[in-house]
């Protein structure tokens, strides 16, 4: 009889350990990845002196309709102020079939973007919006900065893929090289 209890007890222990391991893995996968602050391209030209803009290349999701081929669009995301208050939920499309993400006009300042990224569930990205400039956050693993860009100028995802430009002081009068 004690042998039966031992075997049953071992099964319970293995089951509990397995459930604990699964919970741990799910907890790690659902924890947002936090990145360094992203700002506009340091060598871009100002377009106007007022507020700036934000464009988030979030994870792509396939869409389908009937027998039509699948098309891809960037997932929606959230913009928060520095106090954690929701500023805007962005439907990140510009047209029914368009893949390009929406550009959002924002007053100059600092914000927190919560978006889905390729290879990650959610990413928290602090962003800086500067007057007349567009800050672009690249979370879809497709952006390639200009050749020869020092890593110190980039913010990268944990997998090493570049996500945007590190916040830096303004450099006026330089033409745009890459966004």
Secondary structure, DSSP 8 states (H G I E B T S, - for coil): -HHHHHHHHHHHHHHHHHHHHHHHHHHHHHS-EEEEEEES-TT-----SS-EEEEEE--EEEE--TTS--EEEE--EEEE-TTS-EEEEE---SSSS--S--EEEE-SEEEEEEEEETTEEEEEEEEEE-TT-EEEEE-SS-----TT--GGGEEE-TTS-EEEEE-----TT------
